[in-house]
Amino acid sequence: MQKNRCVLAINGGSSSIKFALYEKADVLVELLSGAIDNIGSEKAGLSFTKANDAAENNIAIDASSHGKAVEHLKACLDKHVDFDLVVAIGHRIVHGMSHIEPELITDDLIMELKKISSIDPEHLHGQIALIEMFKKWYPALQQVTCFDTSFHTTMPVVAKLLAIPRTYYKKGVQRYGFHGLSYAFLMEELHRICGETSKTEKIILAHLGSGASLAAVKNGKSIDTSMGFTPTSGLPMGTRTGDLDPGVVSYLMEHEKLDAKAFNDTVIHKSGLLGISETNSNMKSLIELEDLDYRAKEAIEFFCYQTKKWIGSFAAALGGLETLVFSGGIGERSPEVRAKICDGLAFLGIELDDNKNHANELIISKVSGRVKVYVIKTKEELMIAKLVRSYLNTH
């Protein structure tokens, strides 16, 4: 392998850090992939797989904070990555506001990201910290940002507006949308599977996981998405509320004496599936409890009901529907949830084949169904590497 032929992709989340190393060839070759999950809990663990060894390595670690998690990440990378071969590091940045293309990380860009970090502190603070740590560890390496919001910059103004005084829109308070790297990858996969038709079809992409959102795609472009100004809005999620009546804010502040910090903690960390079930934010665990605990059952039903509503509204925005894609941890691995979401949507042409759905096949819709329903595993790290490679080839 020639020197400087690898791209390292870093995907920092609110409670996880995923990473992957790719050989920078015409077709990117994965050499290493892994993740640190459940940061901040006693269940934190590091897992990784090397290309020359199919066995997955799982290590229990102390990752009670992002700082400790990053120390374990560095130790793993230093052991398994020859940084003399790495030409650049690509980072997922959740909120890009006006940024629409991958960018080389500079001091000015870091300062700008810090200024907007209060919009999404759960993601941006950790992602900025990762950038600064890699800059400290490997100062000679180029680092490139890949923005989740970029995918949705094609949305029309009517989908970006919030019904508040326009002066705030001019200051950047608008709907942006997220999970863009996942959606970009899913669209590439659809194009690989379906060919040119994927560029003209009316498509709904459902990234369902601990963070969850949907995107409406028409003629290959995002025209709407469920998340808005921050990743807390839209669908209910593992611990996030999703859309919330603004009157709840004043009520809780006045009657429950929650200040801004406590309210933010409530809607981001204590709500969603966890808030309704009062036991768990993990969909797999809730399904296991469904027959024993009505709260778990209602949390699942609420999530599926809200997702169904968004599918219906996006079908209306698209003027019809030809393709539905399930992805993300829940979307990829929970046939029960997919079935509940699609139940009753035959009027839109969505009809699942029970056997294909429970087998997690690529296409899970009936042959007779008007809408093709896919299950596609998303690969955000691969998308990051592709964007970094494209940036390096053009700059």
N, C-alpha and C positions, 0 to 999 in steps of 0.2 A: 504494500500500500504506500502511495506517495505521501509526502508530508503535507500537512494542512489540507486533508481531504475529508474531514469530519465536521459535522454540525451537532452541537449539543442543544437539545430542546428542554427548557425548564417551564413547567406548568404549575405555578403556585396557586393554590386554592385557599379557601378560608380555614380548612382543617386538614389539608393534604398538600404534598408537593410531589408531583409526578415528573419523571425525567426519562429521556431517551437519547441515545447516541446513534447517529446515522452516518454512513459513509456517503459523502457528497458526490454521487455519480448521477448519470442520466436518470436512473431509477434508484431512489434512495434505499439503501440497505440498512436495516436495523441491526446494530451490533450489541446494544444493551438497552434494557428498559426496566423501569422500576418505579416505586412509589413509597412515600412515607405517609401513612394514613392515620386517622384518628388523633391528630395533633391536639394536645391539650387534655387528653384523657388517659386513663390507665391502660387502655387497649391499643395504644400507639404501637406501630410496627413498621419495619422496613422490609420491603420485598423487592427482589430484582431477578431478572433472567438474562443470561448472556446468549448470544447467537450460537456459540459453539457448544452450549450445554442447555438442553431443553428443560432441565430441572429448575423449578422456582425455589429461590432461597428466601426464607422467611426468618426474620430476626426480631425479637421483642426488644424495644428500646425505650429509654426514658426521653420522651418528647413532650414534656409537660408544657413547653412553650415553643414558639416558632424558632427562637434562638437556639434551643437545644436540638430541635429537629434539623436545623441547618448544619450544625456541627456533625451530626450523623451523616447527612447528605454529603458533605465534603469528604469525610473519611471514606465513604463508599466510592465516590468518584475518583479520589486520589488512588484508591487501590485498583480500580478496574478500568480507568480511562487514561490513556497516554495523551496528555494535553499538548504535546508537541505535534500531534496530528489534528488538533482541533483548530479550525479556521475562524469559527464564530460561535457565539452562544445566543440562542433565540429565547425570548421570554414572552409568555402570555401576559398581556396587560388587559385587565377587564374593562376599564373605563378609559376611552381615548378622547371623548368629547369631539373636538373638531378634527382630530387626526384620522386620516382615512387610509393611509398606506403604512407598511412597515418602515421604521425609522432607525437609524443608527443612534445609539444612546449617547447623549452628551450631558455635560453638567447642566446646561440650560434645560434640556428635556426632563432631567431628574427633578429640577426645581419646579418646573411646570406641573409634573405629576404630583409632587408634594402639595402644591397649592390646591389641587382638586381632590386630594385623598380623603377629605372629610365627607365627600359624596358617597364613597364606598370604602369605609375604613376596614371592613372585614377582609377585603381583597387587596386593595392598593397598598396599605401599609406593609404587608408581608411581601408583596411583589417588589416594591421599591427596595426593601431591605435585602432581598435576594440579589437584585441588581448591584447594590452597593457592596455586598459581600463578595460577589464574583469579581467585581472591579478591583477590590482589595487583594483577592487571592491571585488573580490572573490579569494584571493591569495591561498586558500587551494584547489581549484578545478583544476583538470587536464584539460588541453586544448589540443585538437588534431587538426592538420591540415589535410585537404583533398584537394588534388591538382587536378585542372581541367586538367592539362597537362598529368596526369598519364594514362588516357585512350588511348592516342595516342603514348605511348612509344613503341607499337608493330609495328609502321610503319617501313617499310624497309628503308634503308639508302637513296635509290633513291628518296623517298618521303620526306626525311628530309633535303636533301642538298639544298643550295642556290647557284646560279651560280656566286659566288664571290670567291676570293682566298681562298684555303682550310685552310690556317692558321687561318681564322676567324671561320671556322667550329670547329676547334680544341679548340677554345676559347668559344664555346657554341653558336655561331651565326648560327642558323639553324631553320628549321620549327618545331614547337612544337605542335600547335593545341590547341584548348580550348573547352569550353562547355562540358568538359569530364564527369562531374558529371551528367549532363543532359543525355548524351549519354549512360552512364552506366545504369542509371535508365530505359531508353527506351529499352535497350537490355534485362534487367530483365523482363520488362513488355511483350516484345515480346515472351520471353521464357515462361512466365506464360500463355500467350494466345495461342501460337502455339506449345509449347512443344520443343522437341529436334531439330526440323527442323530449329529453329532460329539460331542454332549453326553452321549450314552448308550452310545457304543461302547467296546469294549475296544481300546486304542490303545497301540502302542509307538512312541516318538519316538527316532530315532537321530541325534544331533548328532555327526558324525564329522569331525574335523579334526586339527590338531596337538594340540589338546585334544579328548578324545572322551568321550562318555557316552551313556547311554540312560535313558529315563524310561518307566515304566508308568503309563498314565493310564486311569482308569475313571470313567465318569459325569462326565467333564470335570475330574477332580481327580487330581493326582499321588498314587499310592499307593506308589511305590518308584522308586529311581533308582540307577545304578551308582556314581556318586561318593558319598563319605561325609563324613567329618569335614573333609577337605581335597580340593582338585581333583587330587591326585596319585593317588587311589585309583580302583578300578573297572577300566575297560578300559586296556590298554596304549595309549600315545599316542606322539606324535612323539619326545619325549625323556623322558617320565615312565613310571614302571614300571607304573602301575595297581596292582591288589591284589598284595600281597607277603607271603609267609610271615614273620611277625615273628621267627622264628628266624634269618632271614638277617641281621637287624640285629645281633644279638649275635655271630654268626659273623664278619661283616665287621669289626666293631669289635675283636674279640679276635684274629683271625688276620691281617687285613689292616691292622690298626692305624688304622682310620678313626675319627676323632672325629665328634661330632654334625654339625658343619658340613660335613665332607667327605662324610659319608653322605648328608646332605640334598642336597648338590650332585650326588651320583651318581644318586640316585633321581629327581631333578627334571630334570637337564640332560644326563645321559649314558646314559640307559636307554631303554626303549621301542623304537621302530623303529630309532633310532640305535644303541642298545646291542646289539641282536641282529644288525643288518646290519653294524655296525662302519664304515659308510660314510656313511649318510644318514638324515635324519629325515623327508624329503619323500616322500610316497607316490608321486607322479608319477615322481620320479627312480628310486625303487626298482622300479617297474613296468618302466621302461626297462632296468634292470639285471637283471631277473628271470631271463632266459635265459642270462646270462653269469656270474652270481655266486649260488651256492647260499645265501649269507647273506641276500641281498636277497629271494630267493624264500621263505626260511623266515620272515623278518620279516613279509612280506605274509601268509603262511599263518597265522602266529601271531595277527596282528591279526584276521583274518577268523574264525578258529576261536574266539577269545575272544568276539568280537561275537556269533557264532552261539549260543554257550553262554548269553549274557545274554538273547538273544531267547527261547530256550527256557525259561529260568527265569522270565522276566517273563510269558510266556504262561501258565505254571502259576500265578503269583501273581494274574493277571487272571482265571483260570478260562476261558481261551479267548483268541482274537485275531481282530479284524475288520479292523484297519488298521495298517499299518507305514509310517512316514515316514522317508525318508533326507534328511538335511540336513547342513550344514557343508561345508567345502572338499572333503573326500574323498567324503562322502555325495552331494553335488550333482554332482561332476564325474568320478567314477570308476566307470563301468559295470562294469569288471573286478572291482573290489572288491565292488560290490553283488551281482554274480553269484556270487562265491565265498562270500559270506556266506549267500545264500539257497539255495545248492545243498544239497540234502538236507533241506530244510524243507518239502517238499510234504506231509508228514504233518500239519503245522500248517495247511495250506491256502495256503502261500506258493509261488506258481509265477510266475516272471518270463517275460515275452514278450521274447525276445532282441532283436528289432528295436526295440521301444519302449525297452528298457533302454539300448541303445547309442546311441539317438537322444536320450537324456536327456528323454524326454517326461514330462508331469505324472504320468500313471498308467502304470506299467511292468509291472504284473501281467497275467497272462492273463485274458481275459474269464471263463474257466471257473474261475479260482482263487477260493477262498472268502475269502481275505484280499486286500484292495485295498492295493497297494503304491504309494506316492507318492514323487516327488522334488520337494521344495519348497525354494527358496532362502530361507534365513533372513535377517531384517533386524533385527538387535538395535538399531540406531540408531533405526529407526522405532518400535520398541516403547518405547524410552526416551522419545522425543518424545511418544508417546501417553500414557504414564504421567505425564509432566510436565504435559501439557495437562490431564489429569484432576485432578491435584493442584491446579493453579492454579484450575480451575473450582470446586473444592470448598473452597478455603481463602481 
